[in-house]
Structures are given as structure tokens and as C-alpha cells.
């Protein structure tokens, strides 16, 4: 059960990521917070997939950043993000930005809709 407390994440995106997130927000009317929550849960849920794109690429660690958005995550989700960031030896903020791009890319090719649709069908709601 979520603790109700929040932790801030500095979502630093390059120009491509910023534009992709902006288009998604414009097209769906969702908030940055809602997209980040979904993206982080989606990303962490895909941990055992074996996909090459799952790990934060080395180049992402030195990308030119366009904007920084301060977004709050529930304390429990932030703890999961920190744990995985530690495993990958990257900052939680970098992992959050990677999760957004991972999620938006999968939305674009239809994979995320299939996976999320299956999760909703099995559990009745997306947590």
C-alpha cells in the first residue's frame, strides 16, 4: 500500500525526449506526474524481459539536456526506482528519463498498449 509521501524526481530530457513527452501530453491530456508514474511502473515491470533497450544506454549518461521537469513520485515507487538505479549504477533521475522514453517508444509501436491492456484485463486496474 502506498505510503502517501512523495519524493521529487528531476526529469531531465534531451530535445527528442522533451518533444515526445510534450506530444504525448498534448494528445492524451494526461499530466507529467501521471505519465511518469505509468512509465516507471511499466519500465520496472519489464525488468525480466531481456530486451536490450531495457538498460540505460551509456550514451544517455552524457546526452545534451533540453529541459528539467520536477515531478513527484509516491515514496514507494521512488524507492523502487532508486533500487533499480543503484543496480544499473546510474542516478534515479536518469533512470526516470530513460523509463519515460522506453514507455513512449513502446506506446508508439503498440507494445505498451498490449502489455498494459493485458494487465488491466488480468487485474481489473493498472496499479
Buried (B, 14 or more C-beta within 10 A) or exposed (E): EEEEEBBEBBBBBBEEBBEBBEEBBEEEEBEBBEBBBBBBBBBBBBEEEEEEEBEBEEEBEEBEEEEEBEBBBBEBBBBBBBEBBEEEEBBBBBBBBBBBBBBBEBBEEEBBEEBBEEBEEEEEEEE
